[in-house]
Amino acid sequence: MATNAAHTETFDVSAAKAWKMIGDWSAPYITAANSPAAIKDLTGDGVGATRCVYMLDGSAQWDEKTVEYDAAGMSWAYIATSDLPVPFNVFNKDTFKCTMSVKEISADKCEITIGCVYDLVEGTDPATVPPLEPMYGAWVAAAAAKAKAPYEAKATETYDVDAAKMWAVMKDWAAPHIVELGPATIEDLKGKGVGATRTVCFPGPDGSIAKWSEKCTAYDEKGMSWSYICTSALPFPIAIDTMVCTFSVKSVGAGKCEASVGCVYDSDAPEALPPMNEMYKSWIDKANEFANKPAAKSSGCCVIS
């Protein structure tokens, strides 16, 4: 007798945005959910589309195929077409089917469901079945989060500098290393830690100055990480209610650290945005330069909780 396992959850995101994530055969939400697996070798669209799922540690891979696809009804299903690896080899691959769906509740609210039906291989102890519902729950949560901010830009580099020195530069709310790079400047700094605000001034090609406001929304001194959002319109096609930018530093050994700057966001015209990965790379490179200055001093406007 077939068994069902599923996770259903309601999120404050439109069904159309959620379906854009859930209906994507490349499954970007799986990586976002910190899955040990990833996707490659995608072919086709809709019913008949195939892909290969592989474990990041190289231990196994298997093939999947779409057998149902209803864009209007926001639902689709796939099966496995090759042997499943441990611990999923307890499922009879010939009867296993996973279904993903989105249901609109209101203009900005939807219900996401991921589930499967399966038979166990004869003689399998039910206690050995892997916990599917928590896995599906992580997928739907990651899909909803990416639906709100489906795009990401990030730069991460390892530097020969102590993490504490890099953090002293990266946490500075006045961002003198970024200001030195230009063309933007920062003014009207207020507060410390979560809730701190500032105004960014960006010169346009016609000589005008675009200004927008930013606010610190997360700050972890011990974990060396902080985040901010924009609280007024940007001169770029980014939905400010979805954008979150995060700075972080991690020690990777004596005298070495890993520094990251990145953001998630939504945009109606992502192709019109400046090269954000390159921009963030220049920020952390400049932070490294500042951190390696023997006499470097903070501006005194650090985000400190």
C-alpha positions, 0 to 999 in steps of 0.5 A: 500500500502506497504511503504519503509524506508531505509538507504544506505551509502558508507564506506571505508571498504571491503564488506567482512568485512562489510558482516561479521557484517551485516550478523551476526544474533546476530547483534553486531552492534546494541549494538555498536549503543547504541540501547535500545534493545539487542538480546538473544535466537538465534537458527539456521542459515540462513533461519529459524533462530530465535532470541528474541529481548528485551528492556534493560529496561525490558519493552518488547520483541518480536521474529524475524525469517530469511526468506531470506539469500544469503551469496554470494549476501550478503543480508538477510531479517527477519520478526517479528513473535510476536506482536511488542511493542510500538512504533513499534506496528503501523506496521502490523507484518504480512507484516513487513520485514527488509532487510540488504545488502552489495554491493562491490564498490571496494577492500576497499569500500562498500555500506551498506543498511538496510531497511524495507517494512511495512503496517500500522495497519488500522487506524494508524496516519502516524505521529506516525510512529517511525523514522526508517531511522535514526535508520537504519543509526545508525546501518549501521554506527556502523556495518561499524565501527565494520567491521573495528575493529570487536574485543573489549577488555575492563575493567571497574571498580568503585573505592573509589578514587576521579576522579581527582586523578585517571585521574592524573594517567590515563592521564600520557603518561609515564604510570609509573603505567603500567611500574611498573606492567611490563614487558613492559617499555616506552621510547622516549616520545615526545610531549603533547596531540594529536600527542604525541608519545612514544615507548613501549619495550616488552621483548620476551621469548628468551631475545629479545626486541620487540619495537613499536610506539604509538601516541595519537590521541584524548585527552579531559581533561574536559571529562577525556578521551584520545586515542592512536593508534599504528604506527608500527608493534606489536609482536602480531597478531593485524592489527595496522591500526584498533586498537584504545585504550582508557583510561577514568575516570568518577566521580560517586559521591564524592570520587568515580570514574569509570575507563576504559581502552579498545581497538577495533581491528582486528586480523587474529588470535584473539585466539593467543592474550594474555588475554587483558581484564585481562591485562587492569583490572590490569592497572586500578587496578594499577592506583587506587593504584597510585591514592590512594598514598598520596604522589604520583607524576606524572612523569611530562610527562602527555598528556596535551592539 
